[in-house]
Amino acid sequence: MGVRGLQGFVGSTCPHICTVVNFKELAEHHRSKYPGCTPTIVVDAMCCLRYWYTPESWICGGQWREYFSALRDFVKTFTAVGIKLIFFFDGMVEQDKRDEWVKRRLKNNREISRIFHYIKSHKEQPGRNMFFIPSGLAVFTRFALKTLGQETLCSLQEADYEVASYGLQHNCLGILGEDTDYLIYDTCPYFSISELCLESLDTVMLCREKLCESLGLRVADLPLLACLLGNDIIPEGMFESFRYKCLSSYTSVKENFDKKGNIILAVSDHISKVLHLYQGERKLEELLPLGPNKALFYKGMASYLLPGQKSPWFFQKPKGVITLDKQVISMSSDPESREEVPMCSDPESKQEVPMCSDPEPRQEVPMCTGPESRQEVPMCSDPEPRQEVPMCTGPESRQEVPTCTGPEPRQEVPTCTGPESRQEVPRQEVSMCTDSEPRQEVPRQEVPMCTGPQSGQEVLIWTDPESRQEILCTGHESKQEVPICTDPISKQEDSMCTHPEINQKLPVATDFEFKLEALMCTNPEIKQEDPTNVGPEIKQQVTMVSDTEILKIARTHHVQAESYLVYNIMSSGEIECSNTLEDELDQALPSQAFIYRPIRQRVYSLLLEDCQDVASTCPAVKEWFVYPGNPLRHPDLVRPLQMTVPGGTPSLKILWLNQEPEMQVRRLDTLLACFNLSSSREELQAVESPFQALCCLLIYLFVQVDTLCLEDLHAFIAQALCLQGKSTSQLVNLQPDYINPRAVQLGSLLVRGLTTLVLVNSACGFPWKMSDFMPWNIFDGKLFHQKYLQSEKGYAVEVLLEQNRSRLTKFHNLKAVVCKACMKENRRITGRAHWGSHHAGRWGRQGSGYHRTGSGYSRSSQGQPWRDQGPGSRQYEHDQWRRY
């Protein structure tokens, strides 16, 4: 993660950037500096998972009791010294980073293949060098931290941006994580989780100011450096030839530095000695080999700008249309100013273009920001093309580009757009207004270049004949060139110009501090759309669900980390699931992605009820699920599957908002319908907590997968019962005789089923307590592995239950519930000794399972490829059953 090569560079080439600090001392200093303010650390939880997971065993499905205990100790240690922790989790994968996500998942697949090869060869867990975090760790860590009383948030975009923003806006003590992007963001201090000693609370602080000093850069240059080196948005190979050109002309190559270290130094040297000379005078695309990647490059740069920040590298005089692939932009990132803008269609690009396009290309429209006032700043396209408005002209360009700056020397305001630039804008939101009154051209006078009194640099001055004001276009004290303009007539109005023939995208730095409303005029001939008002908290976007009330509730649950995948389905219709410990060579056990897909399809039907078309069909959901044989070039297009709920399927408003006591019955009926287990309601209701959810999951699994046998059922139930009486220390000391690859996959399969339960329970309005299917209450990897090995060897049930008579009664009751429910679906669970040859490599019972669901996912006993799958997926060229 983060900037390519920067972590190694900091560790080997610039170790002085890293400073050992103590959190207790930092907290005391923070309290003395800010009395009454609690020292707060923002934690990037996704970076910390592998460091939090300290149990020795990780291969068997997860040591969840041990892990929960480790999290509790972590929280207690910081609480004891008066430090508050705020945890952020990734809530979704941004489209710009999807390629990088896929790349990592495919790499993980190769690692998993090596893990299973090692297990089969050595019958033991590989060393920590092959460590792979247990399935579902990120999902259940959210709920573990909430159980421990911690503030836990789930992001609406890439988590690192929200972490950096929160740290900056709330004056936090620092950020705890392991991502070099935090060296690039201009935010609070960054601390390393990998260097943290929990006993002493010592860790390493990575100082971005010292990094800049070592590289001869300014903090505002770091986003440019990050993009030239490559990050999660910019592929590393995009500027490879450019980096080598920098290296070849770099005169201070250090022989004792590695190649990557010298490349970073060379690129930094080029920025400081070459690019700085033209900053504010020439566009970056004139100085860098951006080519067709200009939009992506600017998007990568803009991704590092936090609320209230602007980049001096966006200060060149760009031209063109401002568009966004997400259909919404804003010139202000102020959370209080969330007015949104409808889109106009560009006649040639066929893209939605926020801002109108004037068919007369000669029209010139300025963009000026009032630095002193916090007035609304309208943006207009004058319908009369021959009337011009005053603009500043840059020293190297004949094009007229209005700009202005705020009073603070470090801040720059983005320039207006000219008709040729095709850069891209960060996602923001803009409101619109109409101003059809033309403005008259104001005469202006050009004053020769003069020398600034302190800088010794030439300074361009504009003198306005009416206002008699002189404005400097560059200032030495800010150490950044700031072209300025004034418009004496417009009262500091902010305008933008667009051209109908331009179809590319342009980045614009945004000013959150001025709290402006960016207002726009449209050409009278162009018809506007009315933006959908989805409330102040929700960005305008095209969502799968149009009910704004329901969408707000889903969003709230998502942000508060109380649900899983529900908001993603309802907002974007796109979800993902990372790697699972699955053996691609095991033909007898299918991937969890396929086993639980019918459940997800029914959930889609429930969540997307209001987006059915006239044919009563819902749009497909894009699933990026990792499974063996899936190259992840495209998402699986999975259509919702109608389900049957006794009394009819209730609406989401009834499930989520109705607080009548009898509604819990409807919620439970809906949950069981998602598993297609409505007929087993009475049996499941007789089961005590927390085993209801486990029995529901086991019934579903054994109905769907023929290759699960009675010995597997015994192991699943026995481990859940024995877990209730074991302490964490007993589980730590537990050691299975050896590691069985099939048991490894079964452990991961059950845990993925528990995450599916979280999804269904969230969608149905929480009929069950989440604690009932948290793994630390009903599953332990090593304990399951031990019971599996014992059951496989034919041990008696009494031995599995450790000679505990009270467990024996519960065991037979739970087993009876599962077996009876499976018999209703024509699934008889038998021991392995009764298996015939047809069990080797088949799943999905004929007459039940996938045939029963009607979703088109059945497989014949011959293992034919899945063709013409009906609702649920695109066709595959390869045989998914054999999974290569």
N, C-alpha and C positions, 0 to 999 in steps of 0.2 A: 504494500500500500504506500501511497504518498509519492514523493518525487524520486525518480529513478537515480540510484547511486548516491543519494544524499546521506542516507543513514551510514553507509560505510565510510563516506568522506568525513563526516563529523567524527566518527569513532577513530579513524586512523590518521587523517590528515590534520584535523583541527580539534584535537582533544580539549583545548582550552575553552571551547564553546560549552563543554559540559562541566557543570559545577555541582559538587556534592552539597546538598542542603538537607535541613531537618524540618519536617512539617510542623513539629511542635513549636520550634523557634519561629518559623515563619508565621504561624497562627498568632503567637504572642505579639510579634511585631505588627501584624495586621490589626489586631485589636487596639493596640496603642495608637496606631495611626488613624484608625476609623472607629472611635468609641461607639459602642452600641451596635456595631455591625458584626454579625457572625461570620467568621472565616469560612468560605465555601469553596469546595473543589468540584469542578465539573468533570465527570468521569465518562470517557468514551468507552462504554461497556463492551462494545464489540471488539475493541483492541485488547481488552483485559481478560476475556474468557479463558484463554489458554493459560494465563498466569494464575487466575483464580482456581482453575481445576487442578488441585494439588494431589488428589488421590492417586495412588500408584497404579491402580487398575483402570484402564480406559477402554479396553477391547470388548468387554462383555455387555455393553449397553449403558454403562454409567453407574458410578457409585454415588447415588443421589443423596443419601443421608450424610455421607462424608462431605460431599460438595456443599450441601446446605450449611453444615457446621463450619466449613471454611469461610463461607460468605458471612456468616454471623460473626466470626472472629474478626474478619476484615472490617466490618462496620463498627464493631465495638471498639476496635483500636483507635479509629479516627474520632468516634464520639467521645471517647475518654479524654481527649485533649481539646475538646470543644470545636471540632471541625465538622461542618455539615457537608454531606455528599449529595450531589445531584447526578443521577445516572441517565444517560441517553443511549437509546438503542436505534439501530437502523430500522426505519419503518417501511422503506421501499427502495428499490433499485432504480436510479434515474436512468433514463434512456441513453444519456451521454456515456454512462459507465457500464452499459449492458455488455459491450464487447469484452471489457475487462473482467466483468463478472463471469462470463462464459469461459474466458481463458483460464481463470482460476479454478472453475468447476471441472474443466477437462483435465487440468493438472492434478486436481484431487482424485479424479478417477484413476489416474495412473498410480498414484500413491496407494489407493485402496487395493488395487490389483497386487501391488507388491506386498501389502500387509497380509492378504489372504494367502499369497504364495508362501510367505514366511510361516504363517500359522500351520499350513498343511505340511511344511517341511520340518518344523521344529516343535509343533504342538504346544507352543507357549506364546505369550504376548511379546511382540517386538519391543526393542528398547525405546527410550524416550525420543530418540532421534527420528523415529517413525510415528511419533504421537499424532493422533487424529482425534479431535474433540468429539465426544459422544453426540449422537443425533439428538436434535431438539434442545441443545444446551442453551442457545440464545433465548429461545421461547420461554423455557422454564426458569431461566435466571431472572427474567422480568418479574415473574410471580413470586420467586423466592425473595427478591429484594423488597417487593411490596409487602410480603408477609412480615418482613423484618422492620417494617415501618419506614422504609426509605422512599424519598420522592423519585419516582421512576417515570421517564418520559420516552415516548416513541416518536421518531421524527416523521415529518411529512415530506422530507427530501433527504439528501445525503446527510447522515448524522454528524459528520465532522463539521459541516457548515453551521448547523444549529448549535453544536457544542461551542465552537469558536464565538458565535454570536452571543450566546448566553453568557459566556465568560467575560466578554467585553462589556456588555450592557449592564451586568449586575456586579461589576467591580469584584470579580471573584479572585480568590487567592491564586488560582491557576487551573490548568487542565491536566488531568491524569490520563495518559493513553500511550500509544506506541505507533505514531503515524507522523512522518516528517512533514505532512501538510500543515501541522500545527507550528512548524517553524516558519512557514510561508505566510499564514494568516497574521495580520497585525492585530493581535489580541492579547489576552493576559498570558502570564508565563506558562511554559509547557514543561511538564514533569514526566519522567519515564516510568511506566509501570514495571518494565522488565528489570529495572535497577532498584526497585523498592524493597527495602528490608522492613518487614512489617513489625518486627520486634522493636527496632529502634526508630522507625519512621524516617529513616534516611533514604534519600533517592537522589537522582541526578536531574538537575534543571538544565535544559538546553536553551541557550540564550540567542535569540535571533539578532539582537543588536551586535553581539560579538561575532556572529556569523557574517553579518554585513561588513563589519570592520575588517575581517579576514579577507573578504572577497572584494573590498573596495566598492561596495554597493550601498544603496539606501534601502530601508525597509520596503518602500514602495516599488523597488525593482525586483523583489523576490518573486512575485507572481510571474513576471516575465522570465526570470531564470528558470522557474519550475516548469513552465510550458516549453521552453527550449530544451530542457533536459528530458522531458516526458513525465507524464503523471497518469492518473486514472482516466483523464479525458483525452489527453494528447498522446497518441502512440509513440513509443520510444523511437521508432524508426523514422518518424516524420522529419526530424531535423538531424538525422545522423550525418549526412554529408556536410551540413552546415557546421556541426560541432567539430568535425575533423578539419574543416577549413580554419576554424578558430584556433584549433590546436596547432596547425601547421604554421600559423603566423604568430603564435604566442612565443614571446622571447624569454619567458621566465620559467620554462619547463623545469620542474623539480625532479631530479633523477631518483631521489628516494621516495617519490610519490608513485602510486600506482596509476595506471592509464586513466581510470575513471576520475581519479582525483585531479589529474592534470587537465582533463576535459572540463571539469567544473570550473577550475581556475581560469582556463582559457575563455570559456563562454562568459564568465563574469568580467574578465578583462575586456572583452569585446563590448559588453554592455556599458561599462564605465568609461572606456576611452573612445568608442566610436558612436554608439547609439545615443549616448548622453549629449553629444555635440549637436544632434539634430532633433532632440526632443522638443516637441511643440512646434516644429517647423516642417517636418516631413512625416508622412504617414509611415506606420510600421511596415506596411506592405511594400513600401519603397525601399526599406532598409533590410528586410528579411525575406527569405525565399518562401513566402506563404503559399503562393500559387492557388490551387483550388481549395486549399485548407484554411483559407482566411477566416471564414465564419467559425469553424471549429476552434481555431487558435484564439480568437477573441472571446469565444465562449469559455475556453479554459482560463483565460486571464480574468474574466468577469467573475468566475466561480470563487475567486479568493476575496472579492470585495464584500466586506461585511456592512451591515446597516450604518449609514452615515459616512462611509468611506468612498473615495474616488481615486482613480488611478491617473497619474500624470501621463501615462502611456496611451490613454484614451483622449489626450488633449489635441492630437492632430486634427486636421480639418477634414473629417470624413464627409462623404456625400452619399445620398441615397435614401432608400426606404428603410424604415425600422420595422422589422417583422419578428415574429417569434413563432417557433413551431408549436408552442403551447397556447397560442392564440391570445395571450394576455401580456401586456407590458405595463410598466409604470415608470415614470420619471422620478418618483419619490418612493423610498423604501420606508417611509415613516409608517409604523403600524396603525397610526390614527387616520392616515389618509389612504383609504383603500378604494377610492372611486375607480370604476373600471371603464374600459373603452370598448365599444363595439368595433367590429372589423369591417373594412372595406375590401372588396375583392379587386385585386390587381388584374386588369384585363388580359395581360399577356402571360403572367406567371401562373395564373389560376390559383394563386395562394391568397389566403386572407392577409390583408395588410392593414394593421392598425394605423390610422391616419388616412386622410383622403388623398387622392391623386388628382392633380389638376391636369387636364388634357393639354394645357398650354405650357410647354416646357420652359418658357422664358421667365415664368413667374419666380420671383425670389422672395423667400420668407425667412425672417431672422429667428434665431433662438437666443434669447438673452435671459439670464437669471438675475433677479434683483438680489444683491448681496446683503442689503441691510434689512429690507422689509420681508415679512413672511406673508406677503399677499399671495392671492391666487394668481398664477401666471398663465394667461391664456396662450394657446398655440393655435395659430390660424393659417389657413391657406386662403389668400386673397383671391376672390373669384375674378377679379379684373387683372389680367396678367401683365399689363404694361405699367403698373404702378409698383414702385419698388420701396423697400424699407431700408433704413440705414444698416450698414454692416461694417465690420472691421475686416481689413485685408491683411493676411499674414505676409511676412516679409519675403517668403519664397514662393508664394502662390498668388496668382492673379485672381483667384476665386474669392468671392466675398463670403466670409464666414463669420457670423456674429458669435461672440463669446463673452463671458463675464466671469467674475470670481467673487467668492465670499470674502469677508474681511480677514479671516484667519489665514495666515500665510501658508499653512501646510495643505490647505484644501484647494482643490481645483474643481471647476464646474465643467461638465462636458460641453463640447462645442455643438453647434448645430450641424445639420446634415446637408451635404451638397448632393448633387444628382448622380454621382458615380460610385460612391462607396457601397460595398455590398457586405458589410460586416454584420455581425449578429449581436443582438441585445440580450443581456441577462433577463430572466423572467421577472417581470415586474408588471404593475397594473397602471393604466392611465385612464383618466376620465376625459370626457369630451364636452365641448361646448361649441356654439356656432357664433361666429363673428364675421358678418359679411361686409362690414364697412371697410372700404379701402383706406389705407393709410398713405399719406403723401410722402414723397421722398424728401429727406432732410439733407440739405447741403452739408458737407463736412470738409474739413481742411486737414491736409496731411502735414505733419511736422517732421523735419529731418530727425535722423537718429541722433540720440545724445547718449552720453555716458552716465551710468548710474553713479551716484556719489560714493557708494561703498564697494560696489562690485567690480568697477572697472570694465563692466560689460556695456555694450550698446543696448539702449532701451528705446523701444518704439513708443511714441506718444501720439495719442489722438487728441485733437482739440475740437470740441463741439462748439460751433459758432453761436448757438443759441444759449446753451447752458454755461458757456465759458469755462468748462471744466476740462482739465487735462487728466488723462488716465494712463497709467503706465501699463504696458503689456507684458513686461517681465519684472520680476522683483528678486533682488539678491537674497534678502533675508529668508525668503521661503525656500531658497535653494531649488526652486522649480519654476519653470517658465509659465507665466500665467497671462495669456492674452486676454484683453478686456475690451468690452464695448459698452456704450451707453445708448439708450434710445430715449431722448428727452420727451417724446410725445407719448410713448406707450406706457409710461409709469412702470417700467421694468417688466414688460411683457415677454413671455417666453414663447417662441414660435418654432415650428419645424416645417421643413419643406419636403415634399415627396414628388416623385416623378413616376408616371404610369408605366414606363418601360423598364423600370428597375425591378428585378425579381429576386434579389439576394438579400442577405440579412446583415444587420449592422449592430455592433455592440455600442451601448451608450452607458457611460458611468452614471450612477444615480446618486442623487443627493437626498439622503434621509433627513439631514439636519434642518433644511429649510422648510420642511413640512409644506411643500407646494402641492397644489393640485395642478396637474398638467392638463390644460384644457385645449381642445382642438376644434378646428372648423372643418367642415367638409364642403366639397364642391356641390353646389345645388343640384347638379344633375345626377349625383351619385346617391343611391339609396342606402340608408344606414340600417344596420341591424340594431335591435334593442338588446343590450346585454341582460343576461339573466341575473337577477339579484339573488344570490345565495347567502346573503348575510355577511356581516363584517368580518367574521372569522374565516370564511371560506373563500379561497381564491376562485375567481371565475374560471371555469374550465368545462370542457365537455365531459360530463359524467354519465355513467351507466344508469344512474337513478336520478329522477327529476324531483322527487319529493325533498325539498330543502330541509324540512324539519327532521325527517328520518336521517338525512345525510349529516346534519349537524350532530345528532346523537351518535352516529357511527364514528364520526370524526373525533368526538370527545372521548369515546371509549378507546379509540386508537391512540390518541395523544397521551392519554393517561395510562397506557399499557395495560388496559383491562380486557382487551379482546385480541384476536389473532386473525389476520387476513380479511376480516369483514369489510373494513373501510376500503382496502385495496380493491376488492371485488366490486364494490358499489361505486367507487370513484373512477378508477381507470380500467376496470375489467381485466386486470393483469396481475398475476401472482407468481411467486417463485418458491421453490424448495431446494435447498442445497443438497450436498452429497449425503448419502447414507452408507453405512458399512454393509454393502451387499456384494456377494460373490458373483461376478459376471459369468463364471463357469458353472454355477449351480443351476441346472435346468429344472429342478424340482420346486424351487421357491421363486415365485415371481417378485418383481420389484414392488416396494410399498407404493410407488407412484400409481401403479395400476390397481392394486388391491383396494385402495381407499378412494379411487376416482369416482365410483358411483355415489359415494357419500357426498363428495364435493359437488357433484352434478346436482344432487337434490338441494344442497345448500344454495347453489346458484339460482335454482328455480325459486327458492324462498326469498332470497335477497333482491332478485331482479324482477320481481313480480310486476312492477309498473312499467317495464320497458318492453313488454310483448307487443309485437306488431299485429296487424289485422289477421294474420295467419296463426296467432297465438303462439308464436315461437320467440324465444328470447335470443339475444345475440350471444355469440360464443365468447367464452372467457379464454384469455391467453394464459396458458400454463407453461412456465419455464421450470419443469421438474427434471431433476437429474436422475437418470437411470441408465444402466448399462446398455450400450448400443445407440444412445441418443446423442447425435453430434451437436445438438443445441444450436443449429443454424437458424431455426425458426421455433417459435413457441407452438405447442400443441393447441389447436383450436377446439375447445371442449364446450359442447352445448349443454344447457341445463336439462335436467331430467325430472319430469313431473313425478310427484309423490302423492300418496294417498294418506291423508290424515283423518282419523275418525272425527266426524262432525264438520269436515271441510278444513282446508288450509287457512289458518288465520293470517290476517295482514300483519306487517311489521309494526304498525301503530298499535295494534292490539297486543302483540307479543311484547313490545318494548315499553309501552306507555300505560297500559291498563294495569292498575295495582290491585284489582279485586282478588281476594284469596283464591277463588276458583280458577283464576288464570294460570296458576302454577300447573294445574292438571293439563290445560291446553298446551302449555309450553313443553311439558314432558311428552305429551302425545306427538308434538311436532318433532322433538328430538329423536324419539324412537322411529318415527317415519323416515327421518333422514338415514337411519341405519336399516330401514325396511324391516323393523322388528316390532311393528305394532301388535302383532299376534302374541308376543311374549311379554306384554305389559304387566299382567298379573304376576307372573313368575318373578320378574325383575323387581316389582314393588315389594315383594316379600324378602328381598335381600337387604341386609343391613349395610349401612355406610361404613367404610368407603368402598365396599365391594360391588355395589350396584354398577358403577361405571366400568369396572374391570370385567364383570360378567357380560355387560352389553358389548364390550369390545371383543371378548373371546367368542361370543356367539357369532358375531359378524365374521370374524377371522375364520372360524372353523366351517362356516357355511360357504364362504368364498373360496377357500383353498383346500382342495382335496388332500394334499400331501401333508397336512397336519394330522397327527395321530393322537391316540389316547395318552401315550407317554408324554407328549408335548403338553397336553391339557393338565396332566398331573403336575408337571414341573411348574407351569404358570401359576396354578392355584396354590401349590405347596409353598412356593417362595413368597407369595403375597401374605399367606397366613403366618409363616414363620417370621417374616419381617416385623410384624407387630410387636413381637416380644424381644427384639434384639436392640442392643445399644449400638451407638456409632463405633465404639472401640471393638465390640465383637465383630462387626462387619469389616473393620480394618484388618483384623487378624485372620479373616476367612481366606483360605487359599484352595481353589479348585485343583483337582489332581492334574489336569491338563486342559488345554484350550481346544474346543471343538468348533470348526468353522461354521457348521450349521447352527449351533447354539448362539454363536456371535450374531449371525444374521437374524435369528428369531428374536434376540434381545432388542436389536435395533428396530425390528418390525413392530414390536409391541410399543416401544417408545414413540415411534411415528404415529401409531394409533392413538396414543394419548394426546399428541399435538392436534390430531384430527378431532378428538373430543373437545378440545379447547375451542376450535373453530365452530363446531356445531353448537356447543353450549352458548357461545357468544351470540351466534345468529338467532338462536331460539329464545333469547331473553333470560338466560341463566337459570334454567330449571334446576340444575344441580350446582352445589357449591364447587367452586374451582378446586378447593383443597382435596376433593374426593378423587381427583385424578392427577394430582401432582405426584411425580414419580417417587419422591422421598417418602410418600405414604404407602405406596403399593408396589414398588419395584426396586430391586437392587440387582445390579448386573452379576456380580460374583455369586450371590446367593442363588439367583436363577441358574447360573452355569452349574453350580454344584448339584442342584436338584435335577437339572437336565441329565447330567452324567449319571446320577444315581438311578433315575427313571429309565434311562436307556439300557442300563445294565440289568433291569428287572427288579430293582429293590421294591420291597413292600411299601404300601402307603404309610404304614406306621413309622418306617425308617425315614421316609421323606419328611414326615411331620415331627421328627425328632422325639418320638414316643410320647407325644403330648395328646392326651385323650380329648381335651376340650377342642383342640384343633381338628381332631378326627371327625367329630360331628359336623363342624362347619365345612370341612372339606367335602364330605359327602353331599351336604346340602347345596353347595356351590356347583359341584360337578353335576348334580341332578338337574339344576336349573339350566346349565349350558347344554347338556345332552338332550333334555326334553325340548328346548327351543330349537335345537338343530334338527331333531326328528320331525318337527312341524314343517321344516323346509326340505324334507327328504334327505337329510344328511345324517348318516349314522357314523358316529365316531368309533373307529376300531383301533385295536393295537397294531403295532408294526408287524407282528407275526402273522396277521391276517391279510396283509397287503398282497395284492397281485402285481404282476409286472406292469399293469396299466398305470400304477401310481408314479412310476419313474418319469417325471417330466410332464405332468398334466395338472392343471388347476382350473378352477371354475367348473362346478358340477353341471352336467347336463340335467335339465329339469329344475335346477336351482341355481344359486349363485348368480353368475352373470346372465345366464339365460332368463332367470327369474326376474331380474331387474328390468329386462326389456331394453337395455341400453345398447345392445349390439356389441357387447364386449365378451361374448362367450368364446370359448375355444373348444374345438373338438378334441377327441382323444388322440387324434393323429398329429396334433400340434400344428395345424395349418396356420399360415400367416393371417394377421388381422387385416382383412380386406373389407371394403364396403362397411365400415364400422357404424354407419348410421350416425345418430347424434352423438357427438362427443369428441371427435378428433378428425384431423386430416388423415389422409392415407399415407402409409409409409412404404417406401420402396424395399426396405429390409424386413426380415421376419422378426417382429418384436419379441415373439415367444422365445426364439433361440437366442436373441440378444447378443449374438456374436460373442 
